[in-house]
Amino acid sequence: MNSSSMPKKTETMGVIGQAGPDASQARSIEIANNRLESRDLFVATKEITIGHEGEVYRLRLTALNKLILTK
């Protein structure tokens, strides 16, 4: 198995919208072939924030299970 097909892991700090002691704990999200699953991002929340070049974007999960990215 070559290194490009092996799963990669990244660490994220906290979860947007989550209160309590778990909000500051790190969690692992698996990235395989440059893909991650949205269910891994939206654990116990419907919104996450993404920092990109000094700007903050919001990625939200709608009631119809669609994704919306806004600045």
KEROBA-492631 format. One line per field, with one value per residue: residue number from 1; x, y, z of N, C-alpha, C in turn. Coordinates in nm, 2 decimals, always signed. Layout:
<torpas>
seq: [NUM | ...] .
nx: [X | ...] .
ny: [Y | ...] .
nz: [Z | ...] .
cax: [X | ...] .
cay: [Y | ...] .
caz: [Z | ...] .
cx: [X | ...] .
cy: [Y | ...] .
cz: [Z | ...] .
</torpas>
This chain:
<torpas>
seq: [1 | 2 | 3 | 4 | 5 | 6 | 7 | 8 | 9 | 10 | 11 | 12 | 13 | 14 | 15 | 16 | 17 | 18 | 19 | 20 | 21 | 22 | 23 | 24 | 25 | 26 | 27 | 28 | 29 | 30 | 31 | 32 | 33 | 34 | 35 | 36 | 37 | 38 | 39 | 40 | 41 | 42 | 43 | 44 | 45 | 46 | 47 | 48 | 49 | 50 | 51 | 52 | 53 | 54 | 55 | 56 | 57 | 58 | 59 | 60 | 61 | 62 | 63 | 64 | 65 | 66 | 67 | 68 | 69 | 70 | 71] .
nx: [+0.09 | +0.07 | +0.18 | -0.01 | -0.26 | -0.31 | -0.49 | -0.52 | -0.48 | -0.62 | -0.61 | -0.86 | -0.97 | -1.20 | -1.56 | -1.79 | -2.07 | -2.09 | -2.11 | -1.96 | -1.72 | -1.62 | -1.60 | -1.35 | -1.17 | -0.96 | -1.02 | -1.01 | -1.02 | -1.07 | -0.90 | -0.92 | -0.79 | -0.81 | -1.06 | -1.32 | -1.58 | -1.89 | -2.05 | -1.85 | -1.76 | -1.99 | -2.05 | -2.26 | -2.34 | -2.47 | -2.33 | -2.02 | -1.71 | -1.48 | -1.16 | -1.00 | -0.75 | -0.75 | -1.02 | -1.34 | -1.55 | -1.88 | -2.00 | -2.29 | -2.53 | -2.83 | -3.19 | -3.29 | -3.08 | -2.87 | -2.57 | -2.45 | -2.24 | -2.12 | -1.99] .
ny: [-0.12 | +0.21 | +0.54 | +0.74 | +0.62 | +0.55 | +0.60 | +0.93 | +1.12 | +1.40 | +1.65 | +1.81 | +2.09 | +2.11 | +2.15 | +2.33 | +2.48 | +2.30 | +2.26 | +2.25 | +2.02 | +1.86 | +2.03 | +2.15 | +1.95 | +1.75 | +1.59 | +1.32 | +1.31 | +1.11 | +1.12 | +1.00 | +0.95 | +1.22 | +1.29 | +1.34 | +1.25 | +1.40 | +1.34 | +1.29 | +1.55 | +1.69 | +1.61 | +1.61 | +1.87 | +2.13 | +2.31 | +2.43 | +2.62 | +2.75 | +2.86 | +3.06 | +3.20 | +3.42 | +3.48 | +3.40 | +3.12 | +2.97 | +2.65 | +2.49 | +2.24 | +2.17 | +2.14 | +1.97 | +1.81 | +1.92 | +2.09 | +2.41 | +2.67 | +2.97 | +3.30] .
nz: [+0.00 | -0.09 | +0.03 | -0.05 | -0.05 | +0.20 | +0.50 | +0.64 | +0.94 | +1.11 | +1.36 | +1.54 | +1.73 | +1.98 | +1.94 | +1.76 | +1.91 | +2.11 | +2.45 | +2.78 | +2.94 | +2.73 | +2.51 | +2.48 | +2.43 | +2.22 | +1.91 | +1.67 | +1.32 | +1.05 | +0.74 | +0.42 | +0.11 | +0.04 | +0.14 | +0.37 | +0.60 | +0.64 | +0.87 | +1.06 | +1.11 | +1.20 | +1.47 | +1.74 | +1.68 | +1.46 | +1.32 | +1.21 | +1.22 | +0.99 | +0.94 | +0.70 | +0.53 | +0.70 | +0.72 | +0.84 | +0.79 | +0.79 | +0.82 | +0.77 | +0.87 | +0.73 | +0.81 | +0.61 | +0.56 | +0.41 | +0.30 | +0.38 | +0.31 | +0.43 | +0.44] .
cax: [+0.00 | +0.15 | +0.14 | -0.12 | -0.38 | -0.32 | -0.57 | -0.45 | -0.57 | -0.60 | -0.67 | -0.94 | -0.99 | -1.34 | -1.67 | -1.88 | -2.21 | -2.09 | -2.07 | -1.91 | -1.58 | -1.58 | -1.58 | -1.21 | -1.09 | -0.93 | -1.08 | -0.95 | -1.11 | -0.99 | -0.91 | -0.87 | -0.80 | -0.85 | -1.20 | -1.37 | -1.72 | -1.96 | -2.09 | -1.74 | -1.75 | -2.11 | -2.08 | -2.33 | -2.36 | -2.52 | -2.25 | -1.88 | -1.65 | -1.36 | -1.07 | -0.93 | -0.68 | -0.79 | -1.16 | -1.42 | -1.67 | -1.96 | -2.05 | -2.41 | -2.61 | -2.97 | -3.29 | -3.31 | -2.96 | -2.79 | -2.47 | -2.45 | -2.12 | -2.13 | -1.88] .
cay: [+0.00 | +0.33 | +0.64 | +0.82 | +0.56 | +0.53 | +0.71 | +1.03 | +1.18 | +1.53 | +1.68 | +1.94 | +2.13 | +2.15 | +2.14 | +2.45 | +2.46 | +2.20 | +2.32 | +2.16 | +1.98 | +1.80 | +2.13 | +2.18 | +1.83 | +1.72 | +1.46 | +1.28 | +1.29 | +1.04 | +1.17 | +0.90 | +0.99 | +1.36 | +1.29 | +1.31 | +1.23 | +1.51 | +1.29 | +1.31 | +1.69 | +1.74 | +1.53 | +1.68 | +2.01 | +2.15 | +2.41 | +2.44 | +2.73 | +2.72 | +2.97 | +3.05 | +3.32 | +3.53 | +3.50 | +3.29 | +3.07 | +2.88 | +2.53 | +2.44 | +2.13 | +2.21 | +2.04 | +1.88 | +1.74 | +1.98 | +2.17 | +2.55 | +2.74 | +3.11 | +3.38] .
caz: [+0.00 | -0.10 | +0.13 | -0.09 | -0.03 | +0.34 | +0.57 | +0.72 | +1.05 | +1.15 | +1.49 | +1.55 | +1.87 | +2.02 | +1.85 | +1.77 | +1.96 | +2.22 | +2.58 | +2.88 | +2.93 | +2.60 | +2.41 | +2.47 | +2.40 | +2.08 | +1.85 | +1.55 | +1.21 | +0.95 | +0.60 | +0.33 | -0.03 | +0.05 | +0.17 | +0.51 | +0.61 | +0.72 | +1.00 | +1.15 | +1.14 | +1.27 | +1.59 | +1.84 | +1.64 | +1.33 | +1.26 | +1.24 | +1.16 | +0.92 | +0.92 | +0.57 | +0.49 | +0.79 | +0.71 | +0.90 | +0.72 | +0.87 | +0.74 | +0.85 | +0.82 | +0.73 | +0.85 | +0.50 | +0.55 | +0.31 | +0.36 | +0.34 | +0.35 | +0.42 | +0.49] .
cx: [+0.09 | +0.10 | +0.02 | -0.25 | -0.41 | -0.41 | -0.48 | -0.54 | -0.53 | -0.66 | -0.75 | -0.96 | -1.13 | -1.44 | -1.76 | -2.02 | -2.21 | -2.04 | -2.02 | -1.77 | -1.54 | -1.55 | -1.44 | -1.12 | -1.07 | -0.99 | -1.01 | -1.05 | -1.02 | -1.01 | -0.84 | -0.89 | -0.85 | -1.00 | -1.23 | -1.52 | -1.78 | -2.01 | -1.98 | -1.72 | -1.87 | -2.15 | -2.14 | -2.35 | -2.42 | -2.44 | -2.11 | -1.82 | -1.52 | -1.28 | -1.00 | -0.88 | -0.73 | -0.94 | -1.22 | -1.54 | -1.75 | -2.01 | -2.17 | -2.47 | -2.76 | -3.07 | -3.32 | -3.18 | -2.87 | -2.68 | -2.47 | -2.32 | -2.13 | -2.01 | -1.93] .
cy: [+0.12 | +0.44 | +0.73 | +0.76 | +0.52 | +0.64 | +0.80 | +1.08 | +1.32 | +1.56 | +1.81 | +1.97 | +2.18 | +2.12 | +2.26 | +2.41 | +2.35 | +2.27 | +2.21 | +2.12 | +1.92 | +1.90 | +2.16 | +2.06 | +1.81 | +1.60 | +1.44 | +1.26 | +1.23 | +1.10 | +1.06 | +0.95 | +1.13 | +1.38 | +1.27 | +1.31 | +1.34 | +1.47 | +1.30 | +1.45 | +1.74 | +1.65 | +1.63 | +1.83 | +2.01 | +2.26 | +2.40 | +2.56 | +2.69 | +2.85 | +2.95 | +3.19 | +3.44 | +3.56 | +3.38 | +3.25 | +2.98 | +2.77 | +2.48 | +2.32 | +2.17 | +2.10 | +1.94 | +1.80 | +1.79 | +2.06 | +2.31 | +2.61 | +2.89 | +3.18 | +3.47] .
cz: [+0.00 | +0.00 | +0.08 | -0.07 | +0.12 | +0.41 | +0.65 | +0.83 | +1.07 | +1.28 | +1.48 | +1.70 | +1.89 | +1.91 | +1.87 | +1.82 | +2.07 | +2.35 | +2.67 | +2.86 | +2.80 | +2.49 | +2.38 | +2.44 | +2.25 | +2.03 | +1.72 | +1.44 | +1.10 | +0.81 | +0.51 | +0.19 | -0.04 | +0.07 | +0.32 | +0.51 | +0.69 | +0.85 | +1.10 | +1.19 | +1.23 | +1.39 | +1.70 | +1.81 | +1.50 | +1.25 | +1.30 | +1.18 | +1.10 | +0.90 | +0.78 | +0.53 | +0.57 | +0.79 | +0.79 | +0.82 | +0.81 | +0.77 | +0.83 | +0.78 | +0.84 | +0.78 | +0.74 | +0.47 | +0.44 | +0.38 | +0.30 | +0.40 | +0.33 | +0.48 | +0.60] .
</torpas>
